[in-house]
Amino acid sequence: MKIGAQLYTVRASTQTPEDFSETLKKVADIGYKTVQVSGTCAFEAEWLQKRLSENGLECAVTHTPAERILTEPEKVANEHKIFGCRYCGLGWTRFDLSAEDSPERFSEKYLPAAKKLAENGVKFMYHNHDQEFQKIGGKTVLELLSEEFPPELMGFIVDTFWVQAGGADPAAWLRKLAGRAPCIHLKDFAYGRKYAVLGEGNMNFDAVFKAAEESGTEFMLVEQDDCYGEDPFECLRRSYEFLKANGFE
């Protein structure tokens, strides 16, 4: 499994092309060889391909705006292929379990786009928060989504923090979604429902690593939504050192 940095962690330093370019260098200098592109300024696919290549990086997955996925999936797929990314992720959608925000309605909206992405060599990926652990008729929203979409049309970016925040077991969910979670977010869970540098909170990462390996995960991406005043690059560095000490590079 490859480890990488979810650039949402350092999003404040990616809001201009110049800062984005410098951020990629800083992330590579820490030791990461893989990134997720999320929360950045707009960019041309060719520009990103060049910046990644210059820094010895690959893009594992993106978070792409919903409107672009829905209205121009072929263009989105072609852009992803230019910068060498096989996975196109949706970062969030609302599920309040009304008719308009139900898993069934979600599939009606996104299934055609997922098919277009797949036809063009890119896989649609859904990133969970805690809301997906609401239950409808005894099943969680996440279970229902996995039933609404065939495995070849949608994978899952399993987020360890948000699974735990939803009252569930991240390792167990990785096994439930075996073969469908090629990219996951490694995010520690500290007392008070706070984010933390990997290894500085209470997440059972030994179980997560074992389940991820057994379930076919390809990329484990470090993310810390809030660094509470600390330098986000320093947080990424300490998380990298934790993963390196656990045998990952």
Secondary structure, 3 states (H helix, E strand, C coil): CEEEEEHHHHHHHCCCHHHHHHHHHHHHHHCCCEEEECCCCCCCHHHHHHHHHHCCCEEEEEECCHHHHHHCHHHHHHHHHHCCCCEEEECCCCCCCCHHHCHHHHHHHHHHHHHHHHHCCCEEEEECCCHHHCEECCEEHHHHHHHHCCCCCEEEEEEHHHHHHCCCCHHHHHHHCCCCCCEEEECEEECCCEEECCCCCCCCHHHHHHHHHHCCCCEEEECCCCCCCCCHHHHHHHHHHHHHHCCCC
